[in-house]
Amino acid sequence: MTFVSELPTGWRLTKVSETESTNSDMRKLAEAGESEGLLLLAKTQTSGRGRRGRVWSSPTGNLYVSILVDAPSPTGGEVGFVAALSLIDAVELVAGREVAALCCKWPNDVLYRGGKAAGLLLEAVPERSQVIVGIGVNLIETVVEDALYPVGSLSDLSIAPEDLAVSLAQCLSKWLGTLRTLGFAPVRRAWLSRATGVGEHVVVRLPQDTFEGTFKGLAEDGALLLEQGMSGVKTVSAGDVFFGAGA
């Protein structure tokens, strides 16, 4: 697949200089009747957010984009895995080469050289059977105070935000086609082939609980499989994952 600076047929790109949150703006557009394939790209966000309402630092130069996708509620969670794979493919497409240091981190992050370079925030629009895929990618060196995980940046790859947004649309369109025609199984296999931490000790932290064990892989629905010795395998559907014995 060769990168061309054109969106897939039927996809649209809207650009703004500044907004509070591309996801919040996209929700209004979805509720007003917008269809799949709309991208909203901002140069900066004044109230960007990540999972669990955390602040997402939004300096100019990074990628801040929200994409509207059709997804009935049973498959909504699978879109996160599709989006992570699409982002890795998109970076490699623009960079013109394989970037082995890119990997997926459960549930919705992309790491580069061990640091979190991208976060994905999925928000459902159930009345429209749609999902908003919000993606923030550090394309320049970014400092995040009190970050839960080491911060990464793709600054050495010299990627422009709009080029990455267009490439992301191309790759997302392809992977959505795979999900819709072949189901989640090939997405799951591809995600695991680019995943970090499989077979390693992990700690999963939830607001009211903490689990640890060995990351054995993904269940058929994308849940994390955590082997806990004599306690067997625990299925975890949500949480923050940390690696290593000292996690």
QUIRAGI-V812334 format. One record per pair of residues at least 4 apart in sequence whose ideal C-beta (glycine too) atoms are under 7 Angstrom apart, sorted by the first residue. I is the first residue (numbers start at 0). J is the second residue. If there is no record, write none. Layout:
# QUIRAGI-V812334
<<I | J> <I | J>>
This chain:
# QUIRAGI-V812334
<<0 | 92> <2 | 92> <2 | 93> <2 | 166> <4 | 162> <4 | 165> <6 | 10> <6 | 12> <6 | 165> <6 | 168> <7 | 168> <7 | 169> <7 | 172> <9 | 36> <10 | 36> <10 | 38> <10 | 168> <10 | 172> <11 | 36> <11 | 37> <11 | 38> <12 | 38> <12 | 40> <12 | 164> <13 | 37> <13 | 38> <13 | 39> <14 | 40> <15 | 41> <16 | 42> <17 | 41> <17 | 42> <17 | 43> <17 | 45> <18 | 24> <18 | 41> <18 | 44> <19 | 23> <19 | 44> <19 | 45> <19 | 46> <20 | 24> <20 | 44> <20 | 46> <20 | 47> <20 | 48> <21 | 25> <21 | 39> <21 | 41> <21 | 44> <21 | 63> <21 | 64> <21 | 65> <21 | 133> <22 | 26> <22 | 65> <22 | 120> <22 | 122> <22 | 131> <22 | 133> <24 | 28> <24 | 39> <25 | 29> <25 | 39> <25 | 65> <25 | 67> <25 | 131> <26 | 30> <26 | 122> <26 | 124> <26 | 131> <27 | 31> <28 | 33> <28 | 37> <29 | 33> <29 | 67> <29 | 124> <29 | 127> <29 | 129> <29 | 131> <30 | 124> <33 | 37> <33 | 67> <35 | 67> <35 | 68> <35 | 69> <36 | 67> <37 | 67> <38 | 64> <38 | 66> <38 | 164> <38 | 168> <39 | 64> <39 | 65> <40 | 64> <40 | 160> <40 | 161> <40 | 164> <41 | 63> <42 | 59> <43 | 57> <43 | 58> <43 | 59> <44 | 57> <44 | 63> <47 | 54> <47 | 55> <47 | 57> <47 | 63> <47 | 135> <48 | 52> <48 | 53> <48 | 54> <48 | 55> <48 | 120> <49 | 53> <49 | 55> <49 | 118> <49 | 120> <50 | 120> <55 | 118> <55 | 135> <56 | 141> <56 | 143> <57 | 61> <57 | 63> <58 | 141> <60 | 138> <60 | 139> <61 | 135> <61 | 136> <61 | 137> <61 | 138> <61 | 139> <61 | 141> <61 | 160> <62 | 134> <62 | 135> <62 | 136> <62 | 138> <62 | 160> <62 | 163> <62 | 164> <63 | 135> <64 | 134> <64 | 164> <65 | 131> <65 | 132> <65 | 133> <66 | 132> <66 | 171> <67 | 129> <67 | 131> <68 | 78> <68 | 129> <68 | 130> <68 | 132> <68 | 175> <69 | 128> <69 | 129> <70 | 74> <70 | 75> <70 | 78> <70 | 128> <70 | 129> <70 | 130> <71 | 128> <72 | 123> <72 | 125> <74 | 78> <75 | 123> <75 | 130> <76 | 221> <77 | 81> <77 | 178> <77 | 183> <77 | 186> <77 | 221> <78 | 82> <78 | 121> <78 | 130> <78 | 132> <79 | 83> <79 | 106> <79 | 107> <79 | 119> <79 | 121> <80 | 84> <80 | 186> <80 | 187> <80 | 190> <80 | 221> <81 | 85> <81 | 171> <81 | 174> <81 | 175> <81 | 178> <81 | 186> <82 | 86> <82 | 119> <82 | 132> <82 | 134> <82 | 171> <83 | 87> <83 | 103> <83 | 107> <83 | 109> <83 | 119> <83 | 190> <84 | 88> <84 | 174> <84 | 186> <84 | 189> <84 | 190> <84 | 193> <85 | 89> <85 | 167> <85 | 170> <85 | 171> <85 | 174> <86 | 90> <86 | 109> <86 | 117> <86 | 134> <86 | 167> <87 | 91> <87 | 101> <87 | 109> <87 | 193> <88 | 92> <88 | 170> <89 | 93> <89 | 163> <89 | 166> <89 | 167> <89 | 170> <90 | 94> <90 | 98> <90 | 101> <90 | 153> <90 | 156> <90 | 158> <90 | 163> <91 | 96> <91 | 97> <91 | 98> <92 | 166> <92 | 170> <93 | 158> <93 | 162> <93 | 163> <93 | 166> <94 | 98> <94 | 156> <94 | 158> <100 | 111> <100 | 112> <101 | 109> <101 | 111> <102 | 110> <102 | 193> <102 | 194> <102 | 195> <103 | 109> <103 | 190> <103 | 193> <103 | 194> <103 | 195> <104 | 108> <104 | 110> <104 | 195> <104 | 240> <105 | 223> <105 | 240> <107 | 118> <107 | 119> <107 | 121> <108 | 115> <108 | 117> <108 | 118> <109 | 116> <109 | 117> <110 | 114> <110 | 115> <110 | 116> <110 | 151> <110 | 195> <111 | 116> <111 | 151> <111 | 153> <112 | 151> <113 | 149> <113 | 151> <114 | 149> <114 | 150> <114 | 151> <115 | 148> <115 | 149> <115 | 150> <115 | 151> <116 | 136> <116 | 137> <116 | 151> <116 | 152> <116 | 153> <117 | 134> <117 | 135> <117 | 136> <118 | 135> <119 | 132> <119 | 133> <119 | 134> <120 | 133> <121 | 130> <121 | 131> <121 | 132> <122 | 131> <122 | 133> <123 | 130> <124 | 129> <124 | 131> <136 | 153> <136 | 163> <137 | 141> <137 | 150> <137 | 151> <137 | 152> <137 | 153> <138 | 153> <138 | 154> <138 | 158> <138 | 160> <139 | 152> <139 | 154> <140 | 152> <140 | 154> <141 | 150> <141 | 152> <143 | 150> <146 | 150> <147 | 239> <153 | 158> <158 | 162> <158 | 163> <159 | 163> <160 | 164> <161 | 165> <162 | 166> <163 | 167> <164 | 168> <165 | 169> <166 | 170> <167 | 171> <168 | 172> <169 | 173> <170 | 174> <171 | 175> <172 | 176> <173 | 177> <174 | 178> <174 | 186> <175 | 179> <176 | 180> <177 | 181> <177 | 185> <177 | 186> <178 | 183> <178 | 186> <181 | 185> <183 | 187> <184 | 188> <185 | 189> <186 | 190> <187 | 191> <187 | 217> <187 | 221> <188 | 192> <189 | 193> <190 | 194> <191 | 197> <191 | 216> <191 | 217> <196 | 201> <196 | 214> <196 | 242> <197 | 214> <197 | 216> <198 | 213> <198 | 214> <199 | 213> <199 | 214> <199 | 242> <200 | 211> <200 | 213> <200 | 243> <200 | 244> <201 | 211> <201 | 214> <201 | 240> <201 | 241> <201 | 242> <201 | 246> <202 | 209> <202 | 211> <202 | 241> <202 | 246> <203 | 210> <203 | 223> <203 | 225> <203 | 235> <203 | 238> <203 | 240> <204 | 209> <204 | 238> <204 | 239> <204 | 241> <205 | 237> <205 | 238> <210 | 225> <210 | 233> <210 | 235> <212 | 225> <212 | 226> <212 | 227> <212 | 233> <213 | 226> <214 | 223> <214 | 225> <215 | 224> <215 | 225> <215 | 226> <215 | 232> <216 | 224> <217 | 221> <217 | 222> <217 | 223> <217 | 224> <218 | 222> <218 | 224> <218 | 234> <222 | 234> <222 | 235> <222 | 236> <223 | 235> <224 | 232> <224 | 234> <225 | 232> <225 | 233> <225 | 235> <226 | 232> <227 | 231> <227 | 233> <241 | 246> <242 | 246>>
